[in-house]
Amino acid sequence: MPCTLAAYVRRAALALSLCATLGAATPAAAEELKKLRMSLAFTLDASSATYVYAKYAGLFAKAGFDVSLEASRGSGDSISRVASGAYDVGIADISPLIQFAAANPDKAPRAVYVVQDLAQYAVMGSKKAGIEKPLDLAGKSVGGGTGEAAFVIFPLFAQKIGLDLSKVDLKRADVRLRETMFVHGDFQAVVGFDATLWINAKAQGMTRDQITMINYGDYGLQLYGASVLVSHDFIARDPEGLRRFVAAINTAWIATLKDPPRIAAMLPSADPLLKVDLETERLQAIIQGHVDTPGSRKTGLATVDRQRMQAQIDTVAAAFELPRKPAVDEIYTDKFLPPAAQRVVP
């Protein structure tokens, strides 16, 4: 019999209660877990659901880690946190990592699990403001969050489509207020992750026919997106533990692809105020557009084509006139991935 979202939430709460009971009964086992700080790519929402599941379903604990999940202000913030050594793990996009690595080769984190075969970068425009296609952004106000990956590489998108940036009124705002300001008319378009932009606008009363969604990937920017990054220290001090950790991430993503509503229903475990129906829709959009792609179905989750990664490095380096061009091995390593047979898209 199919389960409702409410039933999923009840089951998640029951599972949490059981975990808490077991944890209380075995304090010695809990003390043996190695503590890890994990920086999320943004605020807690469906993009974090897989990691919330991995934590509360005990996958991280089984791998030997007590993981704290902490929101961030975006990819730039998450990368800086891991590079500083304050965090062991972060979720961030590959393009900002390339920029960071160019200037900080000794500190740049490594991507060990590329979650999104295609980045979520997009512009959400107001049809009322006359935005139907990318070049309609000329003469419009475009808002975005400082340090947020899609906004950081917006100039690259503009270059790709032939949009003169001098004719765009770029405005920075607190990323938490971005969609609210768009809904209120302060911005005529906003840059961000497609699922995040749309679901947040929908939650504030907008309808799909009021907006135009322009995805970077539809205009030649086939870029790798959100990835699991780790610090140099984590790699050096506990390579076997890192393999177990990445395997737990992979197990969690396989579970997410099999049953998105069940995984989204775990989110209230971390934040009771989240709306499971909206977060389920957001998670399904992330999966369908960016994780479960023709590429990942062909080669498996987190499989990186080195030539494609090199092309992304070349593109970002040229667009931002980087002081140096990082090598692929400075950005990504596959040394900690589970075998391909365990990464088959279900």
N, C-alpha and C positions, 0 to 999 in steps of 0.2 A: 504494500500500500504506500503511495507517495506521501512524503512528510511535508508539512507546511513549514514556513520559516519560523513560526512560533515554536513548533516542535523542535526544530534544530537548536533554537536558542535555549530551550529547556534542557536538551541533551548536553549542550555545551556547559551550562551551569552545573549540571549533575557531574559531568566529567571533572570540572574544576573542583567541586566539593570533594570528590573522591581523591583527586591529586593532593589537595590540602590535607586530607585525613592521612593519606599514606606518608606524606612528607612529615607530618607531625609525629608519626609513629617511628620514623627512621631518621632522626636528626643527624646521626653519624654519617649516613650516606649523603645527606644534603651538604654537610661540611666538606666532603671530599670533592664536590664539584668545583671546577675552576671558573672563577668569575670572569665574564666577558662583557664589555660595554659595546653595544651595537647602535650606531646612529642610523636612523631611518632616513629616507630620501626627503621626507617632508613631514607634515602632521600625520597623526594616526588616522588612516582611512583604509579603503580596500587595497591600496597598493602595499599595505603592510600586513594584510590578512594572513598571508602565507607564513610570515615570521611569528605572528601572534599564535597561529596554530602550532608551529614548531615548538614554541615555548610552552604553551599550556597543554598540549597533548603529550609532552614529555620527550619529544624527539631530541631537543638540545640536551636535556638531562641524560638521556641514554647515551649521547655522544660524549658525556663527561663535563658538560658546561652549564653554569648558571648564568643565563644571558639576560641582561637588562636592555630593554628596547626603549630608545629615547628619540623623540621627535627632533627635527632639525628645520632650518630655514631654507633648505634646498640642497642640490648637489654640491654646490661650492662649499657650503658649510660642512656637509658631511665629509667631503674630501679633506678639508683642512683639519677637522677633528681627528681623523685617522692618521694623517700625516704628522700631526703634533705628538702622537703617542697617547693622547688622552683617551682615545677609543681604539679598540682592537679591530672592529669591523664596521663597515659603513655600506649603505646602499646609495649609489650615485650613478650618474650617467657617464658614458665613455668619453664623449666630446669634451666636457669640462676637465676630465682627468687628463686628457692629452694636453690641454692648455697648462694645467698645473705641472705636469711632468716636464714640460719643455723648460720651465723656469726653476724647477725644484727636483732635479733628477735623483738626488740622494734621499729625498723624503717622500716622493710620490708613492701612494699605495699601489698595490697590484690588484687587478680584477682576476678573481679566481672562478667566478661563475657568472656568465653573461645571461641574465634572465630574459631580457627583451631582444629578440632577433631584429626588431624594428622599433626605433625610438618613438615615443609618444608625442613628439613636438608638433604643435599646431597653433594656429591663430583662430580665435573665435571672434567673428565680426558681426556687427549689428546690420541686419538687412534694412532696418529703418534708416541707417546712415548711408545706405547705398553700397554696402560691401557684399559683392557676389563672387568676386574672384580676387586673386592675390594683388594685382596691380591697382585695385580699388583702394588699397591701403594708403596710397599717395594722398596727402592732404588730410589724413585722419590722425586722431590721437590713439596711440597704441600703448597700453599699459602692461607692465610685467613686474615680477618680483626680483629684486637684486639677488644675484647668486643662483637664481633658478635656471636650470640648464637650458630650457627652451628659449628663454629671454637672452641668455648669454650668447647663444649662437644664432639669434635672429638676424644679425648682420650677414651671416653666411647664407641664410635662406634668401634674404633680400638680394644678395649678389647673384644667387642661382637663378632667380626669376627676373632679374633686370629691374628691380625696384630701387629707385634713387632714395637712399636713406635721408638725404637732406630735406626731402619732401615729406618725411614722416615725423610726426610729433611724438617721439618716444618719451614715456613717462614711467618713472620707477615708483613703486608703491610697496607697502607691506604685503607680502604674498597672501596673507590671510584675509586681506581686504579687497584683493584684486577683482573677484567676481562681483562682489557687492557694489564696487564702484562702477563696474560695467553695467550692471542691472540698473543702477541709478543714473546712468548716462554720463558719468564723469569720463569714461573712456568709450571710444567708438569701437574699439577692438582690444582684445587682450591675448597675450601670448602665454602658453603653458602646456600642460599635458592634456591631450584631448578629452580623456575620460574625466579628469579632474575639473576642467573648465565647464564641461556640459553638465555634469551631475550637480556641481555647486550652483550653477545658474538655474537649473531645474528646481533645486531645493528652494530657491528664492522666487519661484513663480513664473519663470520664463518657459516658453514652449519652443519646440524644435523648429517650427516654421518662422520664428523670430531671429534665428541666428544662421550664420554660414560658418561651417567648420572647414578650415583649410589646413590639411596635413602636409607637413614638410615632405614626407615620404612620397607623396603623389607628384612631387615636382623635382624628383631626381636626387633627393637626399636620403639614400637608403643607409641609414646610420644605425649602428648598434646602440642600444639604450641602457636602461637600468641594469646594474650589475652589482654583485657582491664584491666589495673591495676589502682587503686586509692590510694591516700594517707590516712593515719589514720585521718588526719585533716578533709578531705572531708567527710569521713564516720561519724565523730563525729558531725561536725557543720551543716550538711545539708542532713540527710538521705533521706528525701522525695524528695529533689532536685536530689539526686543521683539516686533514682528510676526513676525519669523522664528522666534523662540523659541516663541511661542504656536502657530505653524503646526507646529512640530516636536512639541509636546505633542499637538496634534490628530491628526497622522499616527500618533503612538504609540498614541493611544486607539483609532483606527480599527483598527490592527493588533491591539490587545488584544481588541476585540470580535469580530474575525474568528477569532482562534485563541488563546483564553486559555491552554491548556496550553503553547504555544510561548513565550508571554511569561512565564508563571510559571517556566518552566525556565531563564530568564535570572537568576533571583534568586541562585542559588549563586555567580554571578559576583561579587556584592557581599558575600555571606555564605554560605560553604560549609556552614554548620551548618543552614541552613534545609531543611525537609523539603518537597520539591517536591509530593508528593501532597497534603499538607494545604494548602499554599499555593495549589495549583490549585483545590481545593475552595473556599477562602476567596475567591479572585479571582472565580470563577464566581458565588458568592453575591452579591458586591458588584455585579457586572454585572447579574445578573438582577433584583435587588431595587431597585437605586438608579441605575444608569447607563442601561441599556437599558429605559426605561420607555415607556408609551404616549405620554407627553408628548414625550420626546426622539425617538421614532419619527415623531411628527407634525411637529415643528418643527426637528429636528436637534440634535446634541450641542451643549451649552453655550449653547443659546438660552434667554434669560431673559425671562419675561413681567414687565414692569415693574409691573403691578398686583399680581401675586402677590408680587413682591419688596417692594413697598410694604406689602402686608398682613403680610408677615413682620416688617418693621421695626416696624409698628404694634403687632403682637402682643408682640414682644420688649420694646419700649419700655414698654408698659403693664405687662407682667408683672414687670419689674425696676425700675419707676419710674425710668427713666433721666432724667438731668438735661436732656437734649435729645433730639429725634428726628432722627437723621441722614436726609438726603435720599438717594434711590436712587443718585444720581450720586456720593455720598460712599462708597458701598459697592461699586459695580459700574460697569464701562464695557465697551462692546462694540466700542470703537474699534480693538482689536487682533486681533479674531477673523478667521479665514479666511472666505471667502464661504460662504454656506449650502450651496451645492452640494458643498463639500468636507467638510461636517460631517454628511452623511446617515448614519444608522445602518445599517451593512451587514447 
